Amino acid sequence: MYKQIEYTAKKYGMAVNPDTERIEVVLGKLKVTQGYCPCMPARNDATMCPCLFMRKHKACRCGLYVRDKDA
């Protein structure tokens, strides 16, 4: 799972949050929501992780991804 989120982070010019505890919490919530953003009430293509907001604005509301200082 970590390789997948690292790949996704790089794909969108982001980095994985270095806070491993935060990562575990968000990944647990993503399992419950079946891959949809746990911070958004809607379940649609725009809220599938990584959500449209993160892809568009480079800002992850859940804290799974952070801005990459090297991007």
Secondary structure, DSSP 8 states (H G I E B T S, - for coil): -HHHHHHHHHHTTEEE-S-HHHHHHHHHHHHHTTTB-TT-S--SGGGBSS-HHHHHHS--SSSSEEE-TT-
